[in-house]
Amino acid sequence: MRNLWIFINRYNAFFLFIIFFTAGIILTVRNNAYQRSVTFNSTNAVVGQAYEKLNVFKRYMNLGTVNDSLALENARLNTKILAIQSLDTAKNTLVKDTANHVQYTYLAARVIKNSITLRNNVITINKGSADGIQSGMAVISAGRGVVGIIRDVSDHLATIESLLNKDAKISVSIKSTNALGSLVWGDRNSNYRKAYIKDIPNHFKVKLKDTVVTSGFGSFPAGIEVGTISNRGISTGDNFLTIQIDLFNDFSTLQYVYVIKDKLAQEQKTLESKLPNEQ
């Protein structure tokens, strides 16, 4: 306490200056309209800038929540688009409830683990059997492109056999010719932005930059864009071509995906299980 008193006594002139200076400003502002207006305007500008920076920070902190809500909204809109595309336009029918005509629905999920440098890359997402996810369901990206197939499922998580996996094989077609082939990747030394289409018959004319889409055979709905042709034909020594494509999907930046639920998948599986083994 004694040291504090000594300090105040030593710098009493400075403290008195601060007190009188502050009192002078307050009296001037209170008793003069012009000075009061200038002071308030300046204060509002400073406070406004502070609030603006604070709001920018708050928006940044809420980006995760915003992204989740956008992913859910995109899933809902994509489901509606599939419902419209799946309507049989040959029938003159008044559709009152398009939900009855939906074969595919989208479920948004967030990627919590991903790899692109392995031979068998696997992706983990934050949705599982509690959300209706089952093994064998197709997965696409939030932008454009095929991601892979659901492999293992727990209550709240699921793993995806990525397209960047040596065992991945997806039925695709060339959009301009409808030529069918199998989309495969390569191995750990392959480019994660490129893949290959095998078993394209030689007689099809293949053009650079042609778009490749899913064929509709298998888990994926028809017409989902996969990539564009970058090499028109790698000879395999037989009657088929192996075509290189540039993938639309960038697996290195994957954050959100859509799991596609096929309403008729189990019915189709049950029906086809009754077919004889030899066809």
C-alpha positions as a LaTeX table, in Angstrom:
\begin{tabular}{lrrr}
\hline
Residue & $x$ (\AA) & $y$ (\AA) & $z$ (\AA) \\
\hline
Met1 & 0.00 & 0.00 & 0.00 \\
Arg2 & 2.86 & 2.36 & 0.82 \\
Asn3 & 4.47 & 1.67 & $-2.56$ \\
Leu4 & 1.19 & 2.41 & $-4.33$ \\
Trp5 & 0.89 & 5.75 & $-2.52$ \\
Ile6 & 4.49 & 6.62 & $-3.44$ \\
Phe7 & 3.76 & 5.77 & $-7.10$ \\
Ile8 & 0.59 & 7.96 & $-7.20$ \\
Asn9 & 2.38 & 10.82 & $-5.45$ \\
Arg10 & 5.29 & 10.66 & $-7.86$ \\
Tyr11 & 3.03 & 10.75 & $-10.99$ \\
Asn12 & 0.20 & 12.86 & $-9.56$ \\
Ala13 & 0.58 & 15.51 & $-12.29$ \\
Phe14 & 0.03 & 12.91 & $-15.00$ \\
Phe15 & $-3.04$ & 11.47 & $-13.31$ \\
Leu16 & $-4.50$ & 14.91 & $-12.74$ \\
Phe17 & $-3.95$ & 15.71 & $-16.43$ \\
Ile18 & $-5.83$ & 12.53 & $-17.46$ \\
Ile19 & $-8.71$ & 13.32 & $-15.09$ \\
Phe20 & $-9.09$ & 16.95 & $-16.21$ \\
Phe21 & $-8.62$ & 16.06 & $-19.88$ \\
Thr22 & $-11.36$ & 13.39 & $-19.68$ \\
Ala23 & $-13.69$ & 15.74 & $-17.80$ \\
Gly24 & $-13.07$ & 18.45 & $-20.41$ \\
Ile25 & $-13.95$ & 16.11 & $-23.26$ \\
Ile26 & $-17.14$ & 14.97 & $-21.51$ \\
Leu27 & $-18.25$ & 18.56 & $-20.81$ \\
Thr28 & $-17.46$ & 19.64 & $-24.36$ \\
Val29 & $-19.42$ & 16.76 & $-25.88$ \\
Arg30 & $-22.39$ & 17.24 & $-23.59$ \\
Asn31 & $-22.70$ & 21.01 & $-24.06$ \\
Asn32 & $-21.93$ & 21.34 & $-27.80$ \\
Ala33 & $-24.18$ & 19.79 & $-30.42$ \\
Tyr34 & $-21.53$ & 19.69 & $-33.15$ \\
Gln35 & $-18.87$ & 17.99 & $-31.01$ \\
Arg36 & $-21.49$ & 15.56 & $-29.68$ \\
Ser37 & $-22.53$ & 14.62 & $-33.22$ \\
Val38 & $-18.93$ & 14.11 & $-34.38$ \\
Thr39 & $-18.10$ & 12.02 & $-31.31$ \\
Phe40 & $-21.15$ & 9.80 & $-31.65$ \\
Asn41 & $-20.56$ & 9.26 & $-35.37$ \\
Ser42 & $-16.92$ & 8.34 & $-34.77$ \\
Thr43 & $-17.86$ & 6.00 & $-31.93$ \\
Asn44 & $-20.53$ & 4.31 & $-34.04$ \\
Ala45 & $-18.03$ & 3.79 & $-36.87$ \\
Val46 & $-15.50$ & 2.15 & $-34.53$ \\
Val47 & $-18.15$ & $-0.02$ & $-32.86$ \\
Gly48 & $-19.60$ & $-0.97$ & $-36.25$ \\
Gln49 & $-16.20$ & $-2.12$ & $-37.52$ \\
Ala50 & $-15.68$ & $-4.13$ & $-34.34$ \\
Tyr51 & $-19.07$ & $-5.83$ & $-34.73$ \\
Glu52 & $-18.38$ & $-6.53$ & $-38.40$ \\
Lys53 & $-15.11$ & $-8.30$ & $-37.57$ \\
Leu54 & $-16.84$ & $-10.20$ & $-34.78$ \\
Asn55 & $-19.56$ & $-11.36$ & $-37.17$ \\
Val56 & $-16.96$ & $-12.51$ & $-39.69$ \\
Phe57 & $-15.34$ & $-14.58$ & $-36.94$ \\
Lys58 & $-18.72$ & $-16.02$ & $-35.89$ \\
Arg59 & $-19.56$ & $-16.94$ & $-39.49$ \\
Tyr60 & $-16.21$ & $-18.69$ & $-39.81$ \\
Met61 & $-16.84$ & $-20.68$ & $-36.62$ \\
Asn62 & $-20.28$ & $-21.72$ & $-37.93$ \\
Leu63 & $-19.05$ & $-22.93$ & $-41.33$ \\
Gly64 & $-19.27$ & $-26.56$ & $-40.25$ \\
Thr65 & $-22.94$ & $-26.23$ & $-39.34$ \\
Val66 & $-23.69$ & $-24.33$ & $-42.54$ \\
Asn67 & $-21.96$ & $-26.98$ & $-44.67$ \\
Asp68 & $-23.95$ & $-29.74$ & $-42.95$ \\
Ser69 & $-27.25$ & $-27.96$ & $-43.62$ \\
Leu70 & $-26.30$ & $-27.30$ & $-47.26$ \\
Ala71 & $-25.41$ & $-30.95$ & $-47.76$ \\
Leu72 & $-28.80$ & $-32.01$ & $-46.36$ \\
Glu73 & $-30.59$ & $-29.53$ & $-48.61$ \\
Asn74 & $-28.68$ & $-30.74$ & $-51.67$ \\
Ala75 & $-29.62$ & $-34.33$ & $-50.80$ \\
Arg76 & $-33.29$ & $-33.35$ & $-50.65$ \\
Leu77 & $-33.13$ & $-31.51$ & $-53.98$ \\
Asn78 & $-31.24$ & $-34.33$ & $-55.71$ \\
Thr79 & $-33.88$ & $-36.79$ & $-54.52$ \\
Lys80 & $-36.57$ & $-34.60$ & $-56.09$ \\
Ile81 & $-34.62$ & $-34.44$ & $-59.36$ \\
Leu82 & $-34.36$ & $-38.22$ & $-59.47$ \\
Ala83 & $-38.09$ & $-38.48$ & $-58.82$ \\
Ile84 & $-38.85$ & $-36.18$ & $-61.78$ \\
Gln85 & $-36.42$ & $-38.01$ & $-64.08$ \\
Ser86 & $-37.89$ & $-41.38$ & $-63.17$ \\
Leu87 & $-41.47$ & $-40.50$ & $-64.15$ \\
Asp88 & $-42.83$ & $-42.42$ & $-67.14$ \\
Thr89 & $-43.69$ & $-39.60$ & $-69.56$ \\
Ala90 & $-45.37$ & $-42.08$ & $-71.91$ \\
Lys91 & $-48.31$ & $-42.28$ & $-69.50$ \\
Asn92 & $-50.78$ & $-39.43$ & $-69.24$ \\
Thr93 & $-50.99$ & $-39.58$ & $-65.44$ \\
Leu94 & $-51.59$ & $-36.82$ & $-62.94$ \\
Val95 & $-48.97$ & $-37.32$ & $-60.25$ \\
Lys96 & $-50.15$ & $-36.01$ & $-56.89$ \\
Asp97 & $-47.47$ & $-37.51$ & $-54.68$ \\
Thr98 & $-44.13$ & $-37.91$ & $-56.45$ \\
Ala99 & $-42.69$ & $-39.62$ & $-53.35$ \\
Asn100 & $-44.49$ & $-42.79$ & $-54.51$ \\
His101 & $-42.38$ & $-42.78$ & $-57.68$ \\
Val102 & $-38.97$ & $-42.35$ & $-56.09$ \\
Gln103 & $-36.64$ & $-45.29$ & $-56.57$ \\
Tyr104 & $-33.53$ & $-43.51$ & $-55.32$ \\
Thr105 & $-33.06$ & $-41.18$ & $-52.38$ \\
Tyr106 & $-29.95$ & $-39.32$ & $-51.25$ \\
Leu107 & $-28.50$ & $-39.24$ & $-47.74$ \\
Ala108 & $-25.82$ & $-36.63$ & $-47.00$ \\
Ala109 & $-22.81$ & $-37.76$ & $-44.96$ \\
Arg110 & $-19.55$ & $-36.17$ & $-43.84$ \\
Val111 & $-16.17$ & $-37.76$ & $-44.57$ \\
Ile112 & $-14.21$ & $-38.33$ & $-41.36$ \\
Lys113 & $-11.33$ & $-40.36$ & $-42.82$ \\
Asn114 & $-9.97$ & $-40.66$ & $-46.34$ \\
Ser115 & $-6.91$ & $-41.91$ & $-48.21$ \\
Ile116 & $-5.71$ & $-41.56$ & $-51.80$ \\
Thr117 & $-2.16$ & $-42.96$ & $-51.73$ \\
Leu118 & $-2.83$ & $-46.64$ & $-50.95$ \\
Arg119 & $-3.52$ & $-49.54$ & $-53.28$ \\
Asn120 & $-6.87$ & $-50.16$ & $-51.59$ \\
Asn121 & $-8.17$ & $-46.78$ & $-50.46$ \\
Val122 & $-11.08$ & $-46.70$ & $-48.01$ \\
Ile123 & $-13.25$ & $-43.77$ & $-46.88$ \\
Thr124 & $-15.08$ & $-43.53$ & $-43.54$ \\
Ile125 & $-18.29$ & $-41.49$ & $-43.15$ \\
Asn126 & $-20.35$ & $-40.40$ & $-40.14$ \\
Lys127 & $-23.56$ & $-42.28$ & $-41.02$ \\
Gly128 & $-24.40$ & $-45.94$ & $-40.41$ \\
Ser129 & $-27.16$ & $-48.51$ & $-40.08$ \\
Ala130 & $-29.09$ & $-46.23$ & $-37.71$ \\
Asp131 & $-29.50$ & $-43.92$ & $-40.72$ \\
Gly132 & $-30.59$ & $-46.74$ & $-43.03$ \\
Ile133 & $-27.23$ & $-47.32$ & $-44.70$ \\
Gln134 & $-26.49$ & $-50.85$ & $-45.91$ \\
Ser135 & $-23.55$ & $-52.57$ & $-47.56$ \\
Gly136 & $-23.57$ & $-52.27$ & $-51.35$ \\
Met137 & $-25.12$ & $-48.80$ & $-51.57$ \\
Ala138 & $-23.66$ & $-46.37$ & $-54.10$ \\
Val139 & $-21.88$ & $-43.19$ & $-53.01$ \\
Ile140 & $-21.30$ & $-40.05$ & $-55.07$ \\
Ser141 & $-19.61$ & $-36.74$ & $-54.28$ \\
Ala142 & $-21.27$ & $-33.47$ & $-53.34$ \\
Gly143 & $-20.02$ & $-32.02$ & $-56.62$ \\
Arg144 & $-19.78$ & $-34.37$ & $-59.59$ \\
Gly145 & $-18.49$ & $-37.89$ & $-59.73$ \\
Val146 & $-18.57$ & $-41.41$ & $-58.36$ \\
Val147 & $-16.99$ & $-42.03$ & $-54.95$ \\
Gly148 & $-17.47$ & $-45.76$ & $-54.39$ \\
Ile149 & $-19.60$ & $-48.47$ & $-52.76$ \\
Ile150 & $-20.55$ & $-48.91$ & $-49.08$ \\
Arg151 & $-18.56$ & $-51.82$ & $-47.69$ \\
Asp152 & $-18.87$ & $-52.23$ & $-43.89$ \\
Val153 & $-21.49$ & $-50.62$ & $-41.66$ \\
Ser154 & $-21.80$ & $-50.06$ & $-37.91$ \\
Asp155 & $-24.57$ & $-48.26$ & $-36.04$ \\
His156 & $-23.26$ & $-44.76$ & $-36.67$ \\
Leu157 & $-20.37$ & $-45.16$ & $-39.15$ \\
Ala158 & $-19.71$ & $-46.76$ & $-42.51$ \\
Thr159 & $-16.73$ & $-47.44$ & $-44.74$ \\
Ile160 & $-16.69$ & $-46.92$ & $-48.49$ \\
Glu161 & $-14.68$ & $-48.98$ & $-50.94$ \\
Ser162 & $-13.31$ & $-46.01$ & $-52.82$ \\
Leu163 & $-13.12$ & $-45.91$ & $-56.61$ \\
Leu164 & $-9.37$ & $-45.58$ & $-55.88$ \\
Asn165 & $-9.28$ & $-49.27$ & $-54.95$ \\
Lys166 & $-7.88$ & $-52.13$ & $-57.00$ \\
Asp167 & $-11.08$ & $-54.15$ & $-56.44$ \\
Ala168 & $-13.48$ & $-51.37$ & $-57.50$ \\
Lys169 & $-15.39$ & $-51.99$ & $-60.73$ \\
Ile170 & $-18.37$ & $-49.88$ & $-61.80$ \\
Ser171 & $-20.50$ & $-50.20$ & $-64.93$ \\
Val172 & $-20.34$ & $-47.04$ & $-67.06$ \\
Ser173 & $-21.14$ & $-45.91$ & $-70.59$ \\
Ile174 & $-19.88$ & $-43.29$ & $-73.01$ \\
Lys175 & $-22.62$ & $-40.69$ & $-73.20$ \\
Ser176 & $-22.44$ & $-40.01$ & $-76.95$ \\
Thr177 & $-22.48$ & $-43.67$ & $-78.07$ \\
Asn178 & $-23.91$ & $-45.61$ & $-75.08$ \\
Ala179 & $-20.95$ & $-47.98$ & $-75.34$ \\
Leu180 & $-20.71$ & $-50.00$ & $-72.13$ \\
Gly181 & $-17.57$ & $-50.72$ & $-70.14$ \\
Ser182 & $-16.18$ & $-51.27$ & $-66.65$ \\
Leu183 & $-14.69$ & $-48.34$ & $-64.75$ \\
Val184 & $-11.56$ & $-49.31$ & $-62.81$ \\
Trp185 & $-8.66$ & $-47.47$ & $-61.19$ \\
Gly186 & $-5.11$ & $-48.79$ & $-61.07$ \\
Asp187 & $-2.87$ & $-49.11$ & $-58.04$ \\
Arg188 & $-1.05$ & $-46.94$ & $-55.50$ \\
Asn189 & 1.21 & $-45.54$ & $-58.23$ \\
Ser190 & $-1.74$ & $-44.35$ & $-60.31$ \\
Asn191 & $-2.97$ & $-40.76$ & $-60.55$ \\
Tyr192 & $-5.95$ & $-40.22$ & $-58.23$ \\
Arg193 & $-7.55$ & $-37.94$ & $-60.85$ \\
Lys194 & $-7.51$ & $-40.61$ & $-63.59$ \\
Ala195 & $-9.22$ & $-43.96$ & $-64.13$ \\
Tyr196 & $-9.78$ & $-46.46$ & $-66.96$ \\
Ile197 & $-12.71$ & $-47.97$ & $-68.83$ \\
Lys198 & $-12.13$ & $-51.55$ & $-69.91$ \\
Asp199 & $-13.95$ & $-53.80$ & $-72.37$ \\
Ile200 & $-15.13$ & $-51.13$ & $-74.82$ \\
Pro201 & $-15.64$ & $-52.89$ & $-78.21$ \\
Asn202 & $-13.24$ & $-51.77$ & $-80.94$ \\
His203 & $-15.97$ & $-50.81$ & $-83.40$ \\
Phe204 & $-17.16$ & $-47.86$ & $-81.28$ \\
Lys205 & $-15.78$ & $-44.46$ & $-82.27$ \\
Val206 & $-14.37$ & $-42.80$ & $-79.17$ \\
Lys207 & $-13.79$ & $-39.05$ & $-79.06$ \\
Leu208 & $-11.60$ & $-37.06$ & $-76.71$ \\
Lys209 & $-13.53$ & $-35.08$ & $-74.08$ \\
Asp210 & $-16.59$ & $-37.32$ & $-74.44$ \\
Thr211 & $-18.43$ & $-37.57$ & $-71.12$ \\
Val212 & $-18.58$ & $-40.87$ & $-69.25$ \\
Val213 & $-21.63$ & $-41.63$ & $-67.08$ \\
Thr214 & $-22.89$ & $-44.50$ & $-64.97$ \\
Ser215 & $-24.87$ & $-47.03$ & $-67.02$ \\
Gly216 & $-27.56$ & $-47.84$ & $-64.46$ \\
Phe217 & $-26.37$ & $-51.44$ & $-64.11$ \\
Gly218 & $-25.47$ & $-52.12$ & $-60.49$ \\
Ser219 & $-25.87$ & $-49.84$ & $-57.50$ \\
Phe220 & $-25.61$ & $-46.48$ & $-59.28$ \\
Pro221 & $-28.52$ & $-44.78$ & $-61.05$ \\
Ala222 & $-27.99$ & $-44.16$ & $-64.75$ \\
Gly223 & $-26.55$ & $-40.87$ & $-65.95$ \\
Ile224 & $-24.30$ & $-39.82$ & $-63.07$ \\
Glu225 & $-21.30$ & $-38.09$ & $-64.65$ \\
Val226 & $-17.93$ & $-39.69$ & $-63.93$ \\
Gly227 & $-15.36$ & $-37.92$ & $-66.10$ \\
Thr228 & $-14.18$ & $-37.15$ & $-69.63$ \\
Ile229 & $-12.09$ & $-39.23$ & $-72.03$ \\
Ser230 & $-8.42$ & $-38.21$ & $-72.14$ \\
Asn231 & $-7.00$ & $-41.16$ & $-74.13$ \\
Arg232 & $-9.16$ & $-42.67$ & $-76.87$ \\
Gly233 & $-7.85$ & $-46.19$ & $-76.78$ \\
Ile234 & $-5.06$ & $-48.17$ & $-75.20$ \\
Ser235 & $-4.63$ & $-51.35$ & $-77.21$ \\
Thr236 & $-5.00$ & $-54.61$ & $-75.28$ \\
Gly237 & $-4.34$ & $-56.93$ & $-78.22$ \\
Asp238 & $-7.94$ & $-58.15$ & $-78.53$ \\
Asn239 & $-11.26$ & $-56.78$ & $-79.75$ \\
Phe240 & $-11.67$ & $-54.35$ & $-76.86$ \\
Leu241 & $-10.26$ & $-50.97$ & $-75.90$ \\
Thr242 & $-9.04$ & $-49.65$ & $-72.59$ \\
Ile243 & $-9.84$ & $-45.93$ & $-72.38$ \\
Gln244 & $-8.31$ & $-43.44$ & $-69.96$ \\
Ile245 & $-10.55$ & $-40.77$ & $-68.40$ \\
Asp246 & $-10.06$ & $-37.68$ & $-66.26$ \\
Leu247 & $-12.28$ & $-37.97$ & $-63.19$ \\
Phe248 & $-14.56$ & $-35.10$ & $-62.25$ \\
Asn249 & $-14.21$ & $-35.98$ & $-58.58$ \\
Asp250 & $-11.14$ & $-34.75$ & $-56.67$ \\
Phe251 & $-10.70$ & $-37.33$ & $-53.90$ \\
Ser252 & $-8.05$ & $-35.22$ & $-52.15$ \\
Thr253 & $-10.64$ & $-32.56$ & $-51.23$ \\
Leu254 & $-13.54$ & $-34.85$ & $-50.38$ \\
Gln255 & $-15.54$ & $-33.56$ & $-47.38$ \\
Tyr256 & $-19.18$ & $-34.46$ & $-48.01$ \\
Val257 & $-20.71$ & $-37.36$ & $-49.95$ \\
Tyr258 & $-24.20$ & $-38.63$ & $-50.81$ \\
Val259 & $-25.19$ & $-42.23$ & $-50.14$ \\
Ile260 & $-27.81$ & $-43.38$ & $-52.66$ \\
Lys261 & $-30.57$ & $-45.59$ & $-51.30$ \\
Asp262 & $-32.20$ & $-47.80$ & $-53.92$ \\
Lys263 & $-35.80$ & $-48.58$ & $-52.94$ \\
Leu264 & $-35.87$ & $-51.61$ & $-55.26$ \\
Ala265 & $-32.43$ & $-53.01$ & $-54.46$ \\
Gln266 & $-33.59$ & $-55.76$ & $-52.11$ \\
Glu267 & $-36.48$ & $-56.72$ & $-54.41$ \\
Gln268 & $-34.09$ & $-57.01$ & $-57.37$ \\
Lys269 & $-31.59$ & $-59.01$ & $-55.32$ \\
Thr270 & $-34.28$ & $-61.44$ & $-54.15$ \\
Leu271 & $-35.64$ & $-61.87$ & $-57.67$ \\
Glu272 & $-32.23$ & $-62.46$ & $-59.28$ \\
Ser273 & $-31.25$ & $-64.95$ & $-56.55$ \\
Lys274 & $-33.90$ & $-67.30$ & $-57.97$ \\
Leu275 & $-32.20$ & $-67.42$ & $-61.37$ \\
Pro276 & $-30.20$ & $-70.56$ & $-62.23$ \\
Asn277 & $-26.46$ & $-70.33$ & $-61.68$ \\
Glu278 & $-25.69$ & $-71.08$ & $-65.32$ \\
Gln279 & $-27.06$ & $-68.52$ & $-67.75$ \\
\hline
\end{tabular}
